[in-house]
Amino acid sequence: MRLLLILPAISILFLFPSCLNEDSNDADLDGCYVTVVPGESGSFYLVTDEGETLEPIKNYTFKPERRQRAVAVFTLLEKESVLYDRMIDVHRLDTFLTKPIVENLGDRNTEVYGNDPVFINKYWIGDGFLNIWFSTYQGNKTHVINLIQADPENNPYELEFRHNANNDSRYQIGYGIVAFDLSTLPSTNGEKVKLRFKFNEEGTGIRYSEQMEYNSKAQVLPGNPEIPQATLPGNRLLIFN
């Protein structure tokens, strides 16, 4: 899948401890990262990183083929939903790159997946996804982003962020966001485990992320950092898949 993601050169961020504003009225807008989940007969609903389910009223046309991460802007409605936690009026739904963990190919990892440097700006686990906001030098080629398990047999929760710039020129900084589905990792059986990923940092070399708590039975854990919400559109273009 080829995806064009536009983010501001200097992003304007909003920090939401929760994406739902309980003090809002029908005129207020809420925004947060969500998972778009296909429903029946072409419908869909949203799951927030806090685990709440949101049902859009039937005025926003979108037909997801699979679970897809997105930034949603919406209004909370007073009307009650029969099947979900809240009813919403969707104003904007910007999907972004959502991928599974790929196979570790051993000695061929760098050949196939690359190991080009990036800046890692923010990361968090929400709704069973590892979400990574990154940036890198780019020109006009498609960059490829992947996540692998560094040692699937002995440490399945040690991951590697892989970036293949495809020999692109280093013309300007481009920004991207990607969500990796963690559902193929072994079940933690309700226990918390430590999860981290390593990456090749621009100007520094190989680095590790901070340890994150992961529980496959609980998609969101208390104490997760507040999540930046980016306003769109912007003026830096990064092409990646």
Secondary structure, DSSP 8 states (H G I E B T S, - for coil): --EEEEE-SS--EEEESSSS-TT--TT--EEEEEEEEE-GGG-EEEEETTS-EEEE-TT-----SS-EEEEEEEEE-SS--SSSSEEEEEEEEEE-EEEE-B---GGGHHHHH----BEEEEEEEETTEEEEEEEEEE-SS-BEEEEEEEETTTEEEEEEEEEE-TT----EEEEEEEEEE-TTS---TT--EEEEEEEEETTTEEEE---EEEBTTBSS-TT---EEEE-S--SEEEEE-
